[in-house]
Amino acid sequence: MADYSKGFKRRVVQLWIQHGMSTNEISRTSGIDHKTLMRWYKRFYPEITGGGETKHEGLQWHYVGNCAGYHK
């Protein structure tokens, strides 16, 4: 498994949110598997969207494009 930097992971999630792509599209274009993407999403979504939290406790399930994810 590749060792990606925190900045890289955050940027992937940020682009994912901005472009409204599905997990499959992100996975296909980046070469990163779905489970890894979902871990990154859970970690960085609150931070990117202004929640300031870095943990996914208290988040609710929702859909982003064709992909399920978490949000406040």
C-alpha positions as CSV (number, residue, x, y, z in Angstrom):
1,M,0.0,0.0,0.0
2,A,1.3,3.4,-0.9
3,D,2.0,5.9,1.8
4,Y,0.3,9.1,0.9
5,S,0.8,12.4,2.7
6,K,-1.9,14.1,4.7
7,G,-2.0,17.0,2.2
8,F,-2.5,14.6,-0.8
9,K,-5.3,12.8,1.0
10,R,-7.0,16.1,1.9
11,R,-6.6,17.4,-1.7
12,V,-8.2,14.2,-3.2
13,V,-11.2,14.7,-0.9
14,Q,-11.4,18.4,-1.7
15,L,-11.5,17.7,-5.4
16,W,-14.0,14.9,-4.9
17,I,-16.3,17.4,-3.1
18,Q,-15.8,20.2,-5.6
19,H,-16.5,18.1,-8.6
20,G,-19.3,15.9,-7.2
21,M,-17.7,12.8,-8.6
22,S,-18.7,9.3,-7.5
23,T,-16.3,7.0,-5.6
24,N,-15.9,4.9,-8.7
25,E,-14.9,7.9,-10.7
26,I,-12.4,9.1,-8.1
27,S,-11.1,5.5,-7.7
28,R,-10.7,5.0,-11.4
29,T,-8.9,8.3,-12.0
30,S,-6.6,8.2,-8.9
31,G,-6.0,4.5,-8.7
32,I,-7.0,4.5,-5.0
33,D,-9.4,1.9,-3.8
34,H,-13.0,2.6,-2.5
35,K,-12.4,1.7,1.1
36,T,-9.3,3.9,1.3
37,L,-11.2,6.8,-0.2
38,M,-14.0,6.4,2.3
39,R,-11.6,6.5,5.2
40,W,-10.1,9.7,3.8
41,Y,-13.5,11.2,3.2
42,K,-14.6,10.5,6.8
43,R,-11.4,12.1,8.1
44,F,-11.2,15.2,5.9
45,Y,-14.8,16.1,5.0
46,P,-15.6,18.0,8.2
47,E,-12.3,19.9,8.1
48,I,-12.8,20.9,4.4
49,T,-16.4,22.0,4.8
50,G,-15.6,24.2,7.8
51,G,-16.6,22.0,10.7
52,G,-13.1,22.0,12.0
53,E,-13.5,18.5,13.4
54,T,-11.1,15.8,12.2
55,K,-13.1,12.9,13.7
56,H,-16.3,11.4,12.2
57,E,-18.2,11.0,15.5
58,G,-21.6,12.7,15.3
59,L,-21.7,12.7,11.6
60,Q,-24.7,11.4,9.6
61,W,-24.8,9.2,6.5
62,H,-25.6,10.9,3.2
63,Y,-24.8,10.6,-0.5
64,V,-22.2,12.4,-2.5
65,G,-22.7,11.8,-6.2
66,N,-23.1,8.1,-6.5
67,C,-21.2,7.5,-3.2
68,A,-22.3,7.3,0.4
69,G,-20.4,9.4,2.9
70,Y,-20.7,11.3,6.1
71,H,-21.6,14.9,7.0
72,K,-22.7,16.9,10.0
